[in-house]
Amino acid sequence: MSKATTANTIYSPGYRNYALAILFLGYVVNFIDRSILSILLEPIKQELLLSDTELGLLGGLAFAMFYATLGIPIASLADRWSRTKVLAISMIIWSAMTALCGAANNFLMLLLARIGVGVGEAGASPPSHSLISDYFPVEKRATALSIYALGIPFGSMIGNFVGGWGAAELGWRMTFLLVGLPGIFVAGIILTTLREPPRGMSESAAVKAAAAKNVEPAPALKEVFKFLWQRRSFRHLGFAAGLHAFVGYGAGVWNAPFLIRSHEMPITEVGSWLAIISGIGAIGTFGGGYLGDKLSDWTDDRRWYLWIAGISTLVMVPFQFTAYLYDGIWTVIPALAVVSILGGMYLGPSFAMTQALVTLRMRAVASALLLFMLNIIGMGLGPYFVGIASDLLNPSFEIHSLRYALCLCVLANLWAAVHYFLGATTLREDLDSTEVLMTQHS
């Protein structure tokens, strides 16, 4: 289909939902490949004789540095070129590198393979967020982005289940190969069936009229960064999401080793329980965006997007302490399930407000900048912090050092909640200024 034909196509609701389903499937693959390492940490530790600090580096900083940093230039490419092609090529790269993790014979080889996964996955969310923002209007966007974000709990659920089963039945090496290959097939579906929508297709008539007159290229990275940084609500949102992810990724990478060490659970049982907990988390991941759309519509107050994120982050803190400090496993598992629900509620509102705070040609880069803050602070430092803290606490607490390291990590959620509430104080003004700019820009 030619570009001219595509630009004039009015996509049916069925096709929009199909496109969202394919993007969701890609994100499921993304999180299977990203999260599979955590359930396999203990057998990898035993075979390669690694420390918790080295495992924390593999599960966090090594991946996040490349994932977050390269996400920005790749997103800039997506704002200028085909977003579907950027996504498909990236998926092929990360899937192949996941499979190669199984061939690692030492720490360095596994480190390089994980870096490769991070390089590929850098091209996943920014083009996907931008596509969804063109397929769905602003009043449905947080819900659509929350559906996309369901790839996190569902991908983690599959990764935990397959990882626990694979570690016991196939070994950790073959498990990496098993989860890596399907992504190449999904990339083919994206290349052959997913169409590139006109930018601004789902905006208001005034915004679309202004976009039709504007033939200027996408702004430079520096301009997008300056544009967003001038919006106080985004500064607070970025720090809040980063601190929230610091706890989320720190716990996510280390929950399996914690259950194995402190509660002596076999790895297959750990994988099954964490799969169930991840699946339950889908309630919050969808619910956060859905509630944001509904409450902001009912009250005509878009601050609800950040209020929902702040309230859910604050409420889950006591459940996290219960999960890590209580000895009874039948209290720990329900507490982790509640944490899983509350922990995903920030995703849809955060992604939607980031897209709403920028103009049409900034969306992929804006998503990458939020993910940069989220992943450098969260994915990069969270698991690494927990690993270092566990090693430092080991002389005093031995096998339970990980339990107390996770408790230290949880404290960052209190700081995150403060930033969500501060961001809400200027959100309406910042959104209004962006909307005025889009309708006047020509």
Sine and cosine of phi, psi and omega as CSV:
sin_phi,cos_phi,sin_psi,cos_psi,sin_omega,cos_omega
0.00,0.00,0.74,-0.67,-0.04,-1.00
-0.96,0.30,0.27,-0.96,0.02,-1.00
-0.90,0.44,-0.63,0.78,-0.01,-1.00
-0.90,0.44,-0.68,0.73,0.02,-1.00
-0.90,0.45,-0.71,0.71,0.00,-1.00
-0.87,0.50,-0.67,0.74,-0.04,-1.00
-0.89,0.45,-0.46,0.89,-0.03,-1.00
-0.99,-0.12,0.00,1.00,-0.02,-1.00
-0.97,0.25,0.73,-0.68,0.15,-0.99
-0.98,-0.20,0.94,-0.34,-0.09,-1.00
-0.97,0.26,0.70,-0.71,0.03,-1.00
-0.95,0.32,0.38,-0.92,0.09,-1.00
-0.83,0.56,-0.58,0.82,0.03,-1.00
-0.89,0.45,-0.67,0.74,0.00,-1.00
-0.94,0.34,-0.62,0.79,0.04,-1.00
-0.86,0.51,-0.69,0.72,0.02,-1.00
-0.92,0.39,-0.59,0.81,0.08,-1.00
-0.89,0.46,-0.71,0.70,0.01,-1.00
-0.87,0.50,-0.68,0.74,0.04,-1.00
-0.89,0.45,-0.63,0.78,0.01,-1.00
-0.90,0.44,-0.65,0.76,0.01,-1.00
-0.93,0.38,-0.66,0.75,0.04,-1.00
-0.91,0.42,-0.63,0.78,0.09,-1.00
-0.87,0.49,-0.70,0.71,0.02,-1.00
-0.87,0.50,-0.67,0.74,0.05,-1.00
-0.88,0.48,-0.60,0.80,0.01,-1.00
-0.95,0.30,-0.53,0.85,0.12,-0.99
-0.87,0.49,-0.74,0.67,0.05,-1.00
-0.86,0.51,-0.67,0.74,0.02,-1.00
-0.82,0.58,-0.74,0.67,-0.09,-1.00
-0.99,0.15,-0.41,0.91,0.16,-0.99
-0.88,0.47,-0.76,0.65,-0.05,-1.00
-0.93,0.36,-0.52,0.85,-0.02,-1.00
-0.97,0.22,-0.66,0.75,-0.16,-0.99
-1.00,-0.02,-0.20,0.98,-0.08,-1.00
-0.86,0.51,-0.48,0.88,-0.04,-1.00
-0.88,0.48,-0.63,0.78,-0.15,-0.99
-0.89,0.46,-0.66,0.75,-0.01,-1.00
-0.95,0.30,-0.33,0.94,-0.02,-1.00
-0.99,-0.14,0.06,1.00,-0.08,-1.00
-0.86,0.51,-0.69,0.72,-0.07,-1.00
-0.91,0.42,-0.75,0.66,0.07,-1.00
-0.89,0.45,-0.55,0.83,0.07,-1.00
-0.91,0.41,-0.68,0.73,0.02,-1.00
-0.85,0.52,-0.68,0.73,-0.03,-1.00
-0.93,0.36,-0.66,0.75,-0.06,-1.00
-0.97,0.23,-0.66,0.75,-0.06,-1.00
-0.99,-0.10,-0.02,1.00,0.06,-1.00
0.83,0.55,0.85,0.53,-0.06,-1.00
-0.97,-0.23,0.41,-0.91,0.08,-1.00
-1.00,0.04,0.22,-0.98,0.06,-1.00
-0.91,0.42,-0.55,0.83,0.06,-1.00
-0.89,0.46,-0.69,0.73,0.05,-1.00
-0.91,0.41,-0.63,0.77,0.05,-1.00
-0.91,0.42,-0.63,0.78,0.05,-1.00
-0.90,0.44,-0.58,0.82,0.06,-1.00
-0.92,0.39,-0.68,0.73,0.03,-1.00
-0.90,0.43,-0.68,0.73,-0.07,-1.00
-0.98,0.18,-0.23,0.97,-0.08,-1.00
-0.76,-0.65,-1.00,0.07,-0.23,-0.97
-0.88,0.48,-0.66,0.75,-0.03,-1.00
-0.87,0.49,-0.64,0.77,0.04,-1.00
-0.97,0.26,-0.75,0.67,-0.18,-0.98
-0.93,0.37,-0.58,0.81,-0.03,-1.00
-0.85,0.53,-0.72,0.69,-0.03,-1.00
-0.99,0.17,-0.62,0.78,0.00,-1.00
-0.87,0.50,-0.76,0.65,-0.08,-1.00
-0.97,0.25,-0.66,0.75,-0.07,-1.00
-0.94,0.35,-0.73,0.68,-0.01,-1.00
-0.96,0.29,-0.32,0.95,0.04,-1.00
-0.86,0.51,-0.51,0.86,-0.05,-1.00
-0.95,0.31,-0.81,0.58,0.05,-1.00
-0.90,0.43,-0.56,0.83,0.05,-1.00
-0.91,0.41,-0.62,0.78,0.06,-1.00
-0.91,0.42,-0.61,0.79,0.07,-1.00
-0.87,0.49,-0.64,0.77,0.08,-1.00
-0.89,0.46,-0.66,0.76,0.00,-1.00
-0.91,0.41,-0.49,0.87,0.06,-1.00
-0.96,0.27,-0.24,0.97,-0.03,-1.00
-0.93,-0.36,-0.43,0.90,-0.14,-0.99
-0.83,-0.56,-0.20,-0.98,-0.02,-1.00
-0.95,0.32,0.86,-0.51,0.00,-1.00
-0.94,0.34,-0.58,0.82,0.00,-1.00
-0.91,0.41,-0.63,0.78,0.01,-1.00
-0.94,0.34,-0.64,0.77,0.06,-1.00
-0.86,0.52,-0.70,0.71,-0.02,-1.00
-0.90,0.43,-0.72,0.69,-0.05,-1.00
-0.91,0.42,-0.70,0.72,0.01,-1.00
-0.89,0.45,-0.68,0.74,0.02,-1.00
-0.88,0.48,-0.65,0.76,-0.02,-1.00
-0.90,0.44,-0.64,0.77,0.04,-1.00
-0.88,0.47,-0.66,0.75,-0.02,-1.00
-0.91,0.42,-0.77,0.63,-0.08,-1.00
-0.93,0.36,-0.52,0.85,0.01,-1.00
-0.92,0.38,-0.69,0.73,0.01,-1.00
-0.90,0.44,-0.64,0.77,-0.02,-1.00
-0.95,0.32,-0.52,0.86,0.10,-0.99
-0.88,0.47,-0.72,0.70,0.03,-1.00
-0.87,0.49,-0.60,0.80,-0.02,-1.00
-0.94,0.34,-0.35,0.94,0.06,-1.00
-0.83,0.55,-0.53,0.85,-0.02,-1.00
-0.94,0.34,-0.23,0.97,0.00,-1.00
-1.00,-0.05,0.00,1.00,-0.07,-1.00
-0.94,0.34,0.71,-0.70,0.03,-1.00
-0.94,-0.33,-0.08,1.00,0.01,-1.00
-0.40,-0.92,0.06,-1.00,-0.06,-1.00
-0.88,0.48,-0.68,0.73,-0.06,-1.00
-0.89,0.45,-0.69,0.73,0.00,-1.00
-0.90,0.44,-0.66,0.75,0.02,-1.00
-0.93,0.37,-0.61,0.80,0.05,-1.00
-0.87,0.49,-0.72,0.69,-0.02,-1.00
-0.91,0.41,-0.61,0.79,0.03,-1.00
-0.92,0.40,-0.66,0.76,0.03,-1.00
-0.91,0.41,-0.59,0.81,0.10,-1.00
-0.87,0.49,-0.66,0.75,0.03,-1.00
-0.88,0.48,-0.64,0.77,0.07,-1.00
-0.88,0.48,-0.68,0.74,0.01,-1.00
-0.90,0.45,-0.64,0.77,0.04,-1.00
-0.87,0.49,-0.72,0.69,-0.01,-1.00
-0.92,0.40,-0.72,0.70,-0.07,-1.00
-0.94,0.33,-0.21,0.98,0.08,-1.00
-0.87,0.49,-0.42,0.91,-0.02,-1.00
-0.99,-0.13,0.36,0.93,-0.06,-1.00
-1.00,-0.04,-0.92,0.40,-0.18,-0.98
-0.96,0.28,-0.67,0.74,-0.04,-1.00
-0.82,0.57,-0.77,0.63,0.05,-1.00
-0.92,0.40,-0.55,0.84,0.02,-1.00
-0.91,0.42,-0.71,0.71,0.04,-1.00
-0.86,0.50,-0.68,0.73,-0.01,-1.00
-0.90,0.43,-0.68,0.73,0.04,-1.00
-0.88,0.47,-0.73,0.68,-0.01,-1.00
-0.88,0.47,-0.61,0.79,0.00,-1.00
-0.92,0.39,-0.41,0.91,0.09,-1.00
-1.00,0.04,-0.49,0.87,0.03,-1.00
-0.97,0.26,-0.51,0.86,-0.14,-0.99
-0.83,-0.56,0.68,-0.73,0.01,-1.00
-0.93,0.36,0.24,-0.97,-0.16,-0.99
-0.87,0.50,-0.56,0.83,-0.05,-1.00
-0.96,0.28,-0.21,0.98,0.05,-1.00
-0.90,-0.44,0.05,1.00,-0.19,-0.98
-0.95,0.31,-0.67,0.75,-0.01,-1.00
-0.90,0.44,-0.61,0.79,0.05,-1.00
-0.90,0.43,-0.71,0.70,0.01,-1.00
-0.88,0.47,-0.68,0.74,0.02,-1.00
-0.93,0.36,-0.50,0.87,0.08,-1.00
-0.94,0.35,-0.61,0.79,0.07,-1.00
-0.89,0.46,-0.69,0.72,0.08,-1.00
-0.85,0.53,-0.70,0.71,-0.03,-1.00
-0.92,0.39,-0.24,0.97,0.11,-0.99
-0.87,0.49,-0.28,0.96,0.11,-0.99
-0.85,0.53,-0.46,0.89,0.00,-1.00
-0.92,0.38,-0.85,0.52,0.00,-1.00
-0.92,0.40,-0.62,0.79,-0.02,-1.00
-0.95,0.32,-0.63,0.78,0.07,-1.00
-0.91,0.42,-0.66,0.75,0.04,-1.00
-0.91,0.40,-0.61,0.79,0.02,-1.00
-0.88,0.48,-0.76,0.65,0.01,-1.00
-0.90,0.43,-0.67,0.74,0.00,-1.00
-0.87,0.49,-0.68,0.74,0.01,-1.00
-0.92,0.40,-0.69,0.72,-0.02,-1.00
-0.91,0.40,-0.77,0.63,-0.01,-1.00
-0.91,0.41,-0.61,0.79,0.01,-1.00
-0.91,0.42,-0.70,0.71,0.03,-1.00
-0.90,0.43,-0.69,0.72,0.03,-1.00
-0.92,0.38,-0.71,0.71,-0.06,-1.00
-0.91,0.41,-0.62,0.78,0.01,-1.00
-0.88,0.48,-0.60,0.80,-0.03,-1.00
-0.99,0.15,-0.59,0.81,-0.13,-0.99
-0.99,-0.16,-0.55,0.83,-0.10,-1.00
-0.91,-0.41,-0.37,0.93,-0.14,-0.99
1.00,-0.05,0.43,-0.90,-0.10,-0.99
-0.92,0.40,-0.47,0.88,-0.03,-1.00
-0.93,0.37,-0.76,0.65,0.00,-1.00
-0.92,0.38,-0.45,0.89,0.03,-1.00
-0.91,0.42,-0.66,0.75,0.07,-1.00
-0.86,0.51,-0.69,0.73,0.00,-1.00
-0.90,0.44,-0.66,0.75,-0.04,-1.00
-0.88,0.48,-0.67,0.74,-0.06,-1.00
-1.00,0.06,-0.29,0.96,-0.05,-1.00
-0.98,0.21,-0.58,0.82,-0.15,-0.99
-0.95,0.32,-0.60,0.80,-0.05,-1.00
-0.85,0.52,-0.47,0.88,-0.02,-1.00
-0.88,0.48,-0.51,0.86,0.01,-1.00
-0.92,0.40,-0.61,0.79,0.06,-1.00
-0.91,0.41,-0.69,0.72,0.02,-1.00
-0.90,0.44,-0.61,0.79,0.05,-1.00
-0.86,0.51,-0.61,0.79,0.05,-1.00
-0.90,0.44,-0.63,0.77,0.04,-1.00
-0.89,0.45,-0.67,0.74,0.02,-1.00
-0.89,0.46,-0.71,0.70,-0.03,-1.00
-0.90,0.44,-0.58,0.81,-0.13,-0.99
-1.00,-0.09,-0.34,0.94,-0.11,-0.99
-0.83,-0.56,-0.30,0.96,-0.09,-1.00
-1.00,-0.06,0.86,-0.51,-0.04,-1.00
-1.00,-0.02,0.45,-0.89,0.01,-1.00
-1.00,0.01,0.94,-0.33,-0.02,-1.00
-0.97,0.26,0.45,-0.89,0.11,-0.99
-0.87,0.50,0.66,-0.75,-0.02,-1.00
-0.93,0.36,0.77,-0.64,-0.04,-1.00
1.00,0.09,0.22,0.97,-0.09,-1.00
-0.85,0.53,-0.57,0.82,-0.10,-0.99
-0.97,-0.23,0.27,0.96,0.02,-1.00
-1.00,0.08,0.05,-1.00,0.03,-1.00
-0.91,0.41,0.29,-0.96,-0.01,-1.00
-0.86,0.51,-0.62,0.78,-0.01,-1.00
-0.91,0.41,-0.67,0.74,0.01,-1.00
-0.92,0.39,-0.66,0.75,0.01,-1.00
-0.91,0.42,-0.61,0.80,0.04,-1.00
-0.91,0.42,-0.65,0.76,0.03,-1.00
-0.92,0.38,-0.63,0.78,0.01,-1.00
-0.91,0.41,-0.58,0.81,0.00,-1.00
-0.91,0.41,-0.54,0.84,0.02,-1.00
-0.98,0.21,-0.44,0.90,-0.10,-0.99
-1.00,0.06,0.92,-0.39,0.00,-1.00
-0.93,-0.36,0.20,0.98,0.00,-1.00
-0.94,0.34,0.50,-0.87,0.03,-1.00
-0.94,0.35,0.22,-0.98,0.05,-1.00
-0.87,0.50,0.60,-0.80,-0.01,-1.00
-0.92,0.40,0.36,-0.93,0.01,-1.00
-0.93,0.36,0.33,-0.94,-0.01,-1.00
-0.82,0.58,-0.67,0.74,-0.03,-1.00
-0.88,0.48,-0.63,0.78,0.00,-1.00
-0.92,0.39,-0.67,0.74,0.01,-1.00
-0.90,0.44,-0.69,0.72,0.00,-1.00
-0.88,0.48,-0.71,0.71,0.00,-1.00
-0.90,0.44,-0.67,0.74,0.00,-1.00
-0.85,0.52,-0.74,0.67,-0.02,-1.00
-0.94,0.33,-0.65,0.76,-0.07,-1.00
-0.92,0.39,-0.39,0.92,0.06,-1.00
-0.96,0.27,-0.21,0.98,0.03,-1.00
-0.99,-0.11,0.95,-0.30,-0.11,-0.99
-0.86,0.52,-0.58,0.81,-0.01,-1.00
-0.88,0.48,-0.60,0.80,0.02,-1.00
-0.94,0.34,-0.61,0.79,0.03,-1.00
-0.85,0.52,-0.72,0.69,0.02,-1.00
-0.93,0.37,-0.64,0.77,0.02,-1.00
-0.87,0.48,-0.70,0.72,-0.01,-1.00
-0.89,0.46,-0.71,0.70,0.02,-1.00
-0.92,0.40,-0.63,0.77,0.01,-1.00
-0.89,0.46,-0.74,0.68,0.00,-1.00
-0.89,0.46,-0.61,0.79,0.03,-1.00
-0.90,0.43,-0.71,0.71,0.01,-1.00
-0.93,0.37,-0.62,0.78,0.07,-1.00
-0.86,0.50,-0.70,0.71,0.00,-1.00
-0.94,0.34,-0.47,0.88,0.08,-1.00
-0.82,0.57,-0.69,0.72,0.03,-1.00
-0.97,0.25,-0.70,0.71,-0.07,-1.00
-0.88,0.47,-0.73,0.68,0.01,-1.00
-0.97,0.26,-0.59,0.81,0.05,-1.00
-0.85,0.52,-0.68,0.73,0.02,-1.00
-0.96,0.26,-0.67,0.74,-0.07,-1.00
-0.86,0.51,-0.66,0.75,0.00,-1.00
-0.94,0.34,-0.55,0.83,-0.16,-0.99
-0.97,-0.26,-0.04,1.00,-0.01,-1.00
-0.88,0.48,-0.66,0.75,-0.01,-1.00
-0.90,0.44,-0.78,0.62,0.07,-1.00
-0.86,0.51,-0.57,0.82,0.03,-1.00
-0.88,0.48,-0.73,0.68,0.00,-1.00
-0.92,0.40,-0.58,0.81,0.02,-1.00
-0.93,0.36,-0.68,0.73,-0.09,-1.00
-0.99,0.17,-0.80,0.60,-0.12,-0.99
-0.99,0.16,-0.42,0.91,-0.03,-1.00
-0.87,-0.49,0.07,1.00,0.11,-0.99
0.80,0.60,0.65,0.76,0.03,-1.00
-1.00,0.08,0.66,-0.76,0.10,-1.00
-0.93,0.38,0.46,-0.89,-0.15,-0.99
-0.89,0.45,-0.57,0.82,0.03,-1.00
-0.91,0.41,-0.63,0.78,0.03,-1.00
-0.93,0.36,-0.63,0.77,0.06,-1.00
-0.87,0.50,-0.73,0.68,0.00,-1.00
-0.87,0.50,-0.66,0.76,0.00,-1.00
-0.92,0.40,-0.72,0.70,-0.01,-1.00
-0.92,0.40,-0.68,0.73,0.00,-1.00
-0.92,0.38,-0.51,0.86,0.09,-1.00
-0.90,0.44,-0.71,0.71,0.03,-1.00
-0.89,0.46,-0.70,0.71,0.00,-1.00
-0.89,0.46,-0.67,0.74,0.03,-1.00
-0.89,0.45,-0.67,0.75,0.03,-1.00
-0.89,0.46,-0.66,0.75,0.05,-1.00
-0.87,0.48,-0.55,0.83,0.00,-1.00
-0.87,0.49,-0.33,0.94,0.03,-1.00
-0.87,0.50,-0.47,0.88,0.02,-1.00
-0.85,0.53,-0.74,0.67,-0.02,-1.00
-0.96,0.29,-0.61,0.79,-0.02,-1.00
-0.88,0.48,-0.70,0.72,0.07,-1.00
-0.96,0.28,-0.68,0.73,-0.09,-1.00
-0.89,0.46,-0.56,0.83,-0.01,-1.00
-0.88,0.48,-0.75,0.66,0.02,-1.00
-0.93,0.36,-0.66,0.75,-0.01,-1.00
-0.89,0.46,-0.73,0.69,0.02,-1.00
-0.90,0.43,-0.61,0.79,0.04,-1.00
-0.86,0.50,-0.73,0.68,0.02,-1.00
-0.89,0.45,-0.73,0.69,-0.08,-1.00
-0.93,0.37,-0.74,0.67,-0.05,-1.00
-0.93,0.38,-0.62,0.79,0.03,-1.00
-0.93,0.38,-0.53,0.85,0.03,-1.00
-0.96,0.29,-0.72,0.70,-0.03,-1.00
-0.90,0.43,-0.63,0.78,-0.08,-1.00
-0.99,-0.16,-0.13,0.99,-0.10,-0.99
0.81,0.58,0.65,0.76,-0.03,-1.00
-0.66,-0.75,0.96,-0.27,-0.07,-1.00
-0.97,0.22,-0.04,1.00,0.10,-1.00
-0.90,0.44,-0.33,0.94,0.01,-1.00
-0.86,0.52,-0.47,0.88,0.01,-1.00
-0.86,0.52,-0.69,0.72,-0.01,-1.00
-1.00,0.10,-0.47,0.88,0.07,-1.00
-0.90,0.44,-0.67,0.74,0.03,-1.00
-0.87,0.50,-0.70,0.72,0.01,-1.00
-0.88,0.47,-0.68,0.73,-0.03,-1.00
-0.93,0.37,-0.69,0.72,-0.02,-1.00
-0.90,0.44,-0.73,0.69,-0.03,-1.00
-0.90,0.43,-0.59,0.81,0.03,-1.00
-0.91,0.41,-0.66,0.75,-0.02,-1.00
-0.93,0.36,-0.67,0.74,-0.08,-1.00
-0.92,0.39,-0.49,0.87,-0.10,-0.99
-0.98,0.18,-0.21,0.98,-0.06,-1.00
-0.85,0.53,-0.77,0.64,0.01,-1.00
-0.89,0.46,-0.52,0.86,0.06,-1.00
-0.93,0.36,-0.54,0.84,0.05,-1.00
-0.92,0.38,-0.68,0.73,0.05,-1.00
-0.89,0.45,-0.61,0.79,0.06,-1.00
-0.87,0.49,-0.70,0.71,-0.05,-1.00
-0.88,0.47,-0.61,0.79,-0.11,-0.99
-1.00,-0.07,-0.34,0.94,-0.06,-1.00
-0.97,-0.25,-0.36,0.93,-0.05,-1.00
-0.99,0.15,0.62,-0.78,-0.06,-1.00
-1.00,0.07,-0.43,0.90,-0.05,-1.00
-0.98,0.21,0.87,-0.49,-0.09,-1.00
-0.89,0.45,-0.50,0.87,-0.02,-1.00
-0.99,0.17,-0.04,1.00,0.25,-0.97
-0.99,-0.15,-0.58,0.81,-0.01,-1.00
-0.89,0.46,-0.74,0.67,-0.07,-1.00
-0.88,0.47,-0.76,0.65,0.06,-1.00
-0.88,0.48,-0.60,0.80,0.01,-1.00
-0.90,0.44,-0.67,0.75,0.05,-1.00
-0.90,0.43,-0.55,0.83,0.03,-1.00
-0.91,0.41,-0.67,0.74,0.05,-1.00
-0.90,0.44,-0.68,0.73,0.04,-1.00
-0.86,0.50,-0.64,0.76,0.00,-1.00
-0.89,0.45,-0.63,0.77,0.04,-1.00
-0.92,0.40,-0.79,0.61,-0.05,-1.00
-0.93,0.37,-0.54,0.84,-0.09,-1.00
-0.93,0.38,-0.39,0.92,-0.02,-1.00
-0.99,-0.10,-0.01,1.00,-0.12,-0.99
-0.95,0.31,-0.32,0.95,-0.02,-1.00
-0.98,0.19,-0.30,0.95,-0.20,-0.98
-0.91,0.42,-0.86,0.52,-0.03,-1.00
-0.84,0.54,-0.78,0.63,0.04,-1.00
-0.86,0.51,-0.65,0.76,-0.02,-1.00
-0.91,0.41,-0.72,0.69,0.01,-1.00
-0.90,0.44,-0.69,0.72,-0.05,-1.00
-0.90,0.43,-0.69,0.73,-0.01,-1.00
-0.93,0.36,-0.55,0.84,0.07,-1.00
-0.90,0.44,-0.67,0.74,0.04,-1.00
-0.91,0.40,-0.59,0.81,-0.04,-1.00
-0.97,0.26,-0.38,0.93,-0.07,-1.00
-0.99,0.13,-0.09,1.00,-0.05,-1.00
-0.82,-0.57,0.21,-0.98,0.04,-1.00
-0.99,0.13,0.11,-0.99,-0.19,-0.98
-0.85,0.52,-0.68,0.74,-0.09,-1.00
-1.00,0.10,0.16,0.99,0.01,-1.00
-0.93,-0.36,-0.04,1.00,-0.27,-0.96
-0.92,0.39,-0.71,0.70,-0.01,-1.00
-0.90,0.43,-0.66,0.75,0.01,-1.00
-0.92,0.39,-0.65,0.76,0.03,-1.00
-0.86,0.51,-0.69,0.72,0.06,-1.00
-0.87,0.50,-0.68,0.73,0.00,-1.00
-0.91,0.42,-0.59,0.81,0.01,-1.00
-0.93,0.37,-0.65,0.76,0.08,-1.00
-0.89,0.45,-0.71,0.71,0.00,-1.00
-0.91,0.42,-0.52,0.86,0.06,-1.00
-0.88,0.48,-0.76,0.66,0.01,-1.00
-0.91,0.42,-0.68,0.73,-0.02,-1.00
-0.89,0.46,-0.67,0.75,-0.13,-0.99
-1.00,0.04,-0.54,0.84,0.07,-1.00
-0.92,0.39,-0.75,0.66,0.01,-1.00
-0.94,0.34,-0.71,0.70,-0.13,-0.99
-0.99,0.11,-0.94,0.33,-0.07,-1.00
-0.91,0.41,-0.60,0.80,-0.05,-1.00
-0.96,0.29,-0.76,0.65,-0.14,-0.99
-1.00,-0.06,-0.48,0.88,-0.06,-1.00
-0.86,0.51,-0.87,0.48,0.00,-1.00
-0.89,0.46,-0.58,0.82,-0.01,-1.00
-0.92,0.39,-0.67,0.74,0.04,-1.00
-0.86,0.50,-0.73,0.68,-0.02,-1.00
-0.89,0.45,-0.66,0.75,0.02,-1.00
-0.89,0.45,-0.71,0.70,0.03,-1.00
-0.90,0.44,-0.72,0.69,-0.01,-1.00
-0.87,0.48,-0.62,0.78,0.01,-1.00
-0.90,0.44,-0.69,0.72,0.04,-1.00
-0.90,0.44,-0.64,0.77,-0.01,-1.00
-0.93,0.36,-0.56,0.83,-0.02,-1.00
-1.00,0.09,-0.20,0.98,-0.09,-1.00
-0.85,0.53,-0.66,0.75,0.01,-1.00
-0.86,0.51,-0.50,0.86,-0.03,-1.00
-1.00,-0.02,-0.60,0.80,-0.13,-0.99
-0.90,-0.44,-0.08,1.00,0.05,-1.00
0.79,0.62,-0.84,-0.54,-0.13,-0.99
-0.90,0.43,-0.36,0.93,-0.02,-1.00
-1.00,-0.06,0.16,0.99,0.00,-1.00
-0.87,0.50,-0.56,0.83,-0.01,-1.00
-0.91,0.42,-0.58,0.82,0.02,-1.00
-0.85,0.53,-0.73,0.68,-0.06,-1.00
-0.98,0.19,-0.46,0.89,0.11,-0.99
-0.90,0.44,-0.65,0.76,0.04,-1.00
-0.91,0.42,-0.60,0.80,0.04,-1.00
-0.90,0.44,-0.65,0.76,0.07,-1.00
-0.88,0.48,-0.64,0.77,0.00,-1.00
-0.89,0.45,-0.63,0.77,-0.07,-1.00
-0.86,0.51,-0.50,0.87,-0.06,-1.00
-0.85,0.52,-0.43,0.90,-0.01,-1.00
-0.90,0.43,-0.36,0.93,0.02,-1.00
-0.92,0.40,-0.49,0.87,0.06,-1.00
-0.90,0.43,-0.66,0.75,0.04,-1.00
-0.91,0.41,-0.65,0.76,0.00,-1.00
-0.87,0.49,-0.69,0.72,-0.03,-1.00
-0.86,0.50,-0.62,0.78,0.02,-1.00
-0.86,0.51,-0.69,0.72,-0.02,-1.00
-0.92,0.38,-0.59,0.80,0.07,-1.00
-0.86,0.50,-0.73,0.69,-0.04,-1.00
-0.93,0.37,-0.60,0.80,0.07,-1.00
-0.92,0.40,-0.62,0.78,0.03,-1.00
-0.89,0.45,-0.55,0.83,-0.01,-1.00
-0.91,0.41,-0.41,0.91,-0.07,-1.00
-0.91,0.41,-0.46,0.89,-0.01,-1.00
-0.88,-0.47,0.15,0.99,-0.10,-1.00
-0.89,0.46,-0.72,0.70,-0.05,-1.00
-0.88,0.48,-0.70,0.71,0.01,-1.00
-0.90,0.45,-0.65,0.76,-0.01,-1.00
-0.92,0.39,-0.65,0.76,0.04,-1.00
-0.91,0.42,-0.67,0.75,0.01,-1.00
-0.89,0.46,-0.65,0.76,-0.01,-1.00
-0.91,0.41,-0.59,0.81,0.04,-1.00
-0.94,0.35,-0.66,0.75,-0.01,-1.00
-0.90,0.43,-0.64,0.77,0.06,-1.00
-0.89,0.46,-0.68,0.74,-0.01,-1.00
-0.89,0.45,-0.65,0.76,-0.02,-1.00
-0.92,0.39,-0.59,0.81,-0.02,-1.00
-0.98,0.21,-0.43,0.90,-0.01,-1.00
-1.00,-0.01,-0.36,0.93,-0.11,-0.99
-0.95,0.32,0.81,-0.58,-0.01,-1.00
-0.49,-0.87,0.00,0.00,0.00,0.00
